[in-house]
């Protein structure tokens, strides 16, 4: 009986082994995220989720400069950046990304490449919230253990894709050019939403619907902006960890920090919650003060332009058209629109003056008519 039990255990362990070896080999060869190699036996495409595809892109792309931010920088052309600023840029911006998510990708890029220039967005939601996103579902892709990366493929989706050696979008992505991978502007519905409130309404989405309701609530005096419950000292430590420490550690890297140009209406909404607006403006001042000793870092801001006054430049309350990304690159190239500790008060005063004279009634009437 003992011998039979021993054989049973041995056979139970050995019988699945050939299948496991076959599956592991197949997933290694298929490798849709390019974790181990560039594509074999298929056209080179990039998986659409940058937060997980960035690992393979960093390993197999030639670059020395990086654009890494939120949706505010996703439409920035890496080719245009390379042409205007020099170097070889790639764009690994991730919509809605927090600093702790970007840190994982940035640290890996800094370890693998000799980076010369970083363009980073200072998003209001990212600097005003110390709550980090859970990264356990992808952070192991960026550690030093290449063997544990295979577990990302051990699910029904990727096993099914590998067994069929599928070239479908859901399996291996659809973009053949890295230039276009992060851009949300390529979405047909996003392109139709620019041009004014009437186009928001014609091409309605849930996020846009909420923005329209917020405009009505703001005009009618019911709007309440989210409140930042984080202690200001905690926010400063957050900035130190995810931004200032990098500027200090890498003096040979140029840091171009972009203040996203949200619509003027959105700034009115932020100002509706005085505690939140005051904390945000105080934090921008703090960042300007902290980078003052470092010649390798500059902040660029565009909220003092008339651009933010025209809602036709936006597909919702926050997301500007692609021309703003070009304006940002031109500013870095020509060293204009720099926000520093000497002019930050004037910059914020201009924003506040523009908020004060903003007339919401035409937009409100347009919404009610539609």
Buried (B, 14 or more C-beta within 10 A) or exposed (E): EEEEEEEEEEEEEEEEEEEEEEBEEBBBBBBBBBBBEEBEEEEBBBBBEBBBBBBBBBBEBEBBBBBBBBBBBBBBBBBBBBEBBEBBBBBBBBBEBBBBBBBBBBEBBBEEBEBBBBBBBBBBBBBBBBEEEEBEEBBBBBEEEEEEBBEBBEEEEBBEBBEEBBBEEEBBBBBEEBBBBBBBBEEEEBBEBBBBBEBBBEBEBEEBEEBBEBBBBBBEEEBEBEEBEBEEEEBBEBBEBBBBEBBBEBEEBBBBBBBBBBBBBBBBBBBBBEEBBEBBBEBBBBBBEBBEEEEBBBBBBBBBBEBBBEBEBBBBBBBBBBEBBBBBBBBBEEEEBBBBBEBBEEBBEBBEEBBEEBEBEEBBEBBEEE
